[in-house]
Amino acid sequence: MRSILFVLAGLMVMGLAFWSYQENYKTRDAISEVRQLHAQIGQNHERLGMLRAEWAYLNRPDRLSDLAELNFERLGLLPLMPDAFGRVDQIIYPIPDLLPIIVPIEVGSDPVTEGEEAL
């Protein structure tokens, strides 16, 4: 009986060793993948910073106004001036459609209680 228990215990130890060996390699692969992803994220952050700098450089107001003047015949763009903008009170908002009154309610200034009639 003891020999069967020793054999089963030995098989369990070998099974657990095999399982832990596989888990160790899965963990190493996952850590390697995470490192690669962190490297990609870092590269993408650097690229994003560079693209933002290029965008800011290309959108300089003096450069855009020069381009608008050069291509005026083709594009018809005018420079932005303060008088090109309107005020909020000049905006005409659409009037909402009024719904028909189906059940009218009588409104009076004297409250009428039950049992009393209005004079």
Helices and strands as residue ranges (DSSP letters): H 2-58, H 61-70, H 72-75, G 82-84, G 88-90
